[in-house]
Amino acid sequence: MKIANGVEMLEIHVTSPRGPMVLNPTLIYDENSAILVDAGMPGQSQLIVDAMDKAGITPSQLKAIIVTHQDLDHTGGVLEIIHAADKPVPVYAHELDQPYIEGKLPLVKSNPERMAKLLSHLPEEELDKALEIFRNQPKIPVDQLLEDGQVLPDFGGIQVVFTPGHTPGHISLYLQQSKTLIAADAMVSSEGRLHGPAEQNTPDMGTAIRSLSKFLALDIENVICYHGGLSQDNVREQILRLTQEGN
């Protein structure tokens, strides 16, 4: 779905160990190059490549992949997409999530022990298959660290907004030219209505809600949530409500 000139919200229908879901990575691009924000689950990168192709972009045109945080449904396809690009593609992320993305520390929420409890309802064969994904998390070298307030000069300006809580190093991105917020998992959208991050997947909910106040300083017209997609109606008022009500 085209959100603005050079901004495409990809809609990726995937099957995860928790069931079917739709993921919304973002492609920022011009006629020559692109940046991909987040990269789906392991083994499902072809879906992202196909969605990029519909926008007229090939993996070889990628100049970077920005990973908003460590969760496997955001990092899982990174190495596969770089392989499809057939060239080095630098990976950007925040310092506090770097060791998890690089596999030096086990994922905060998706370690095999925690996932075994969450997925205990699955038949044994399906459970073993699902846990294999979490036992073999990709080890992704982070080439450039991003920090709060930093503005990447690409595509009219990409501002980094540090929004911890969902993970220690979670970031969101503000596209200055199109006034588009890529919220990642800082918020979720349901039929265009914004909500705070999913509580069951957010270890520090208090910090996560406080992080949303940073968005109030931005002139936002479009919000892309990784789960739930686009929100465009009175987004400032919606975000203000979340900071006041905490949900």
ZAMARGU-4260 file (C-alpha; in steps of 0.2 Angstrom, whole numbers, plus 5000, padded with zeros to 4 digits):
<rodrens>
0) 5000/5000/5000 | 5007/5017/4995 | 5007/5029/5009 | 5015/5043/5001 | 5028/5047/4987
5) 5042/5034/4990 | 5034/5026/5005 | 5026/5009/5004 | 5018/4999/5018 | 5021/4981/5014
10) 5007/4969/5019 | 5015/4951/5022 | 5003/4937/5026 | 5013/4924/5036 | 5010/4909/5047
15) 5019/4910/5063 | 5021/4897/5078 | 5006/4908/5086 | 4995/4906/5070 | 4992/4917/5055
20) 4996/4936/5055 | 4999/4951/5044 | 5016/4960/5046 | 5019/4977/5039 | 5037/4981/5035
25) 5040/4998/5027 | 5049/5002/5011 | 5057/5019/5008 | 5063/5022/4991 | 5066/5032/4975
30) 5070/5027/4957 | 5088/5022/4962 | 5088/5015/4979 | 5078/5009/4995 | 5079/5006/5013
35) 5069/4992/5021 | 5062/4994/5038 | 5061/4977/5047 | 5061/4960/5038 | 5048/4947/5044
40) 5050/4929/5051 | 5064/4917/5046 | 5060/4907/5030 | 5047/4920/5023 | 5058/4933/5015
45) 5052/4929/4998 | 5035/4936/5003 | 5044/4953/5006 | 5054/4952/4990 | 5038/4949/4981
50) 5030/4964/4989 | 5045/4975/4985 | 5044/4969/4967 | 5026/4976/4966 | 5033/4993/4972
55) 5046/4992/4958 | 5061/4988/4969 | 5073/4974/4969 | 5084/4968/4984 | 5099/4974/4974
60) 5093/4992/4976 | 5093/4991/4995 | 5106/5003/5003 | 5101/4998/5021 | 5090/4987/5032
65) 5084/4996/5048 | 5079/4984/5061 | 5068/4993/5074 | 5071/4979/5087 | 5076/4962/5091
70) 5060/4952/5090 | 5061/4938/5078 | 5046/4943/5067 | 5057/4959/5063 | 5074/4951/5061
75) 5070/4934/5054 | 5072/4938/5036 | 5087/4950/5036 | 5100/4938/5031 | 5089/4930/5018
80) 5085/4947/5010 | 5104/4952/5010 | 5108/4935/5001 | 5094/4940/4988 | 5102/4957/4986
85) 5119/4948/4981 | 5129/4962/4989 | 5133/4969/5006 | 5118/4978/5013 | 5122/4987/5030
90) 5110/4984/5045 | 5106/4998/5056 | 5099/4996/5074 | 5100/5003/5092 | 5114/4999/5103
95) 5104/4992/5117 | 5096/4978/5105 | 5112/4975/5096 | 5119/4960/5106 | 5102/4952/5104
100) 5101/4955/5086 | 5119/4948/5084 | 5115/4933/5094 | 5127/4937/5108 | 5113/4936/5120
105) 5097/4926/5119 | 5081/4936/5114 | 5072/4944/5128 | 5055/4937/5124 | 5058/4923/5112
110) 5070/4912/5121 | 5066/4893/5119 | 5061/4891/5137 | 5048/4905/5137 | 5041/4900/5120
115) 5039/4882/5125 | 5027/4888/5139 | 5018/4900/5127 | 5016/4886/5114 | 5013/4871/5125
120) 4996/4869/5117 | 5003/4864/5101 | 5004/4845/5096 | 5022/4839/5100 | 5028/4838/5082
125) 5022/4856/5078 | 5029/4862/5095 | 5047/4855/5091 | 5046/4863/5073 | 5041/4880/5081
130) 5055/4879/5094 | 5068/4875/5081 | 5065/4892/5074 | 5069/4900/5091 | 5084/4889/5095
135) 5092/4895/5079 | 5089/4913/5079 | 5099/4922/5065 | 5115/4931/5070 | 5114/4947/5061
140) 5129/4959/5062 | 5124/4977/5065 | 5134/4989/5054 | 5128/5005/5061 | 5121/5010/5077
145) 5106/5022/5078 | 5103/5034/5092 | 5088/5045/5098 | 5086/5061/5088 | 5098/5056/5074
150) 5092/5061/5057 | 5098/5050/5042 | 5099/5061/5027 | 5091/5048/5015 | 5074/5051/5007
155) 5070/5068/5014 | 5076/5064/5032 | 5073/5049/5043 | 5072/5054/5061 | 5076/5040/5074
160) 5065/5040/5089 | 5071/5030/5104 | 5055/5021/5111 | 5060/5008/5123 | 5049/4997/5133
165) 5043/4984/5121 | 5062/4979/5120 | 5077/4989/5128 | 5082/4996/5111 | 5066/4998/5102
170) 5066/5012/5090 | 5053/5021/5079 | 5056/5031/5063 | 5049/5048/5058 | 5049/5051/5039
175) 5051/5070/5039 | 5046/5073/5021 | 5029/5063/5021 | 5026/5066/5039 | 5025/5047/5042
180) 5028/5038/5058 | 5035/5020/5057 | 5029/5015/5075 | 5035/4997/5073 | 5029/4989/5089
185) 5028/5005/5100 | 5009/5005/5095 | 4997/4993/5086 | 4983/4998/5075 | 4965/4990/5074
190) 4954/4996/5060 | 4964/5013/5060 | 4963/5015/5079 | 4979/5016/5089 | 4983/5006/5104
195) 4998/5004/5115 | 5010/4990/5112 | 5003/4972/5115 | 5005/4970/5134 | 5009/4951/5134
200) 5024/4955/5123 | 5030/4971/5132 | 5041/4967/5147 | 5041/4986/5153 | 5024/4992/5149
205) 5026/5008/5159 | 5042/5013/5150 | 5033/5009/5133 | 5018/5020/5137 | 5030/5034/5142
210) 5039/5033/5126 | 5024/5037/5116 | 5025/5055/5122 | 5040/5058/5111 | 5028/5057/5096
215) 5018/5072/5102 | 5032/5083/5097 | 5031/5077/5079 | 5019/5083/5065 | 5012/5066/5060
220) 4999/5063/5047 | 5002/5044/5044 | 5006/5030/5057 | 5012/5013/5051 | 5011/5000/5064
225) 5020/4983/5061 | 5004/4975/5068 | 4988/4982/5061 | 4995/4993/5048 | 4989/5011/5044
230) 4981/5024/5055 | 4978/5042/5048 | 4963/5049/5058 | 4967/5062/5071 | 4983/5053/5076
235) 4990/5066/5088 | 4974/5065/5098 | 4974/5047/5098 | 4992/5046/5104 | 4989/5060/5117
240) 4975/5048/5123 | 4986/5034/5125 | 4999/5044/5135 | 4985/5049/5147 | 4976/5033/5148
245) 4990/5021/5147 | 4981/5009/5134
</rodrens>
